[in-house]
């Protein structure tokens, strides 16, 4: 078994393990505090993850990509890492400061829960710590060290679960602590522990390098800023698309309660079911980035073509298998996960979109490895314009079937553009992938 396959299997196992732990935590909170508090935790978690995107600027991808290129050029990867640390900490401290300044407005007007004020401030403190951790993880992955950061991820998540369970049992239930504060403390403590562990590991494994750096700070910033903007745009457009779903369902004739209920089922049951198997594809995409970055930087087009064809073939075969399984058993899976009949129906009708969704994940990994971040940004903008436009037109006419149409059309437009761009850069014909 080659290195890529081993790393993909390791990342897949770790991610499945963490997702299973997250599911168990949700079940515990539901049984202990009720389903309403699960929604409250989800609300504050959504704000935190959006803040993390703004503070991090996708620094994991940036560090992974540029350190990989520097290694391929036989330069000074430690210097590139120092650029990444300066960039990510400057960005994260700026975002943290802004959240502190506007914390009252965020709690009262954005989230509209005054009790979340101190939780927001505590979560803001964790942003620079988490950003630094992601930067170090990107450095490790560029060096093909997958095991160490994966194990630290597991330890960090176990700490988070232990802290929030203890706080719920001894502080939330017995002393009236808010679930917001319990969540914020669990995130901050676990993130701090993760940062300490991974920085210690970095200091132990890092070797001083006196070689001349091949990418100066100006060039680094010219690459890092588009990567950050790409993550901002995707997060913003995705949030706008999600917010429009219940509104357009109301236009279809649903009541406010039914529209919100169906939206909840879509977010909590349907999407996790569709995306759960994609963990394998996401891990493959993550592993591909440094491999293609190094091969591309060294001019090894043959290896880039080989990696691209193999990744696309395996993604197609795997996604077709998942599509068939959900077409046949989607209704039964939906009934197992939810008492609502519509969950199984929507899983079934959305299953044909799975090959397009999974292809997008791998195609984006290939494009990032080739350094095509500007293309990726503009392509996502075009894709979401199509998705949102079709959503606004078709969901009021066809209900959830309009949602299927929006996903299919937008993914077809986005993936055709990605495939054409990859063909133009490295001369890989998609028909060769299909019929190889």
Secondary structure, DSSP 8 states (H G I E B T S, - for coil): --HHHHHHHHHHHHHHHHHHHHHHHHHHHHHHH-HHHHHHHHHHHHHHHHHHHHHHTTHHHHHHHHHHHHHHTT--HHHHHHHHHHHHHHHHHHHHHHHHHTHHHIIIIIS--GGGHHHHHHHHHHHHHHHHHHHHHHHHHHTT--HHHHHHHHHHHHHHHHHHHHHIIIIIHHH---HHHHHHHHHHHHHHHHHHHHHHHHHHH-----S--SS-HHHHHHHHHHHHHHHHHHHHHHHHHHHHHHHHHHHHT--HHHHHHHHHHIIIIIHHHHHHTTHHHHHHHHHHHHHHHHHHHTT-HHHHHHHHHHHHHHHHHHHHHHHHHHHHHHHHHHHHH-S-HHHHHHHHHHGGGHHHHHHHHHHHHHHHHTT-HHHHHHHHHHHHHHHHHHHHHHHHHHTHHHHHHHHHHHHHHHHHHHHHHHHHHH---HHHHHH-
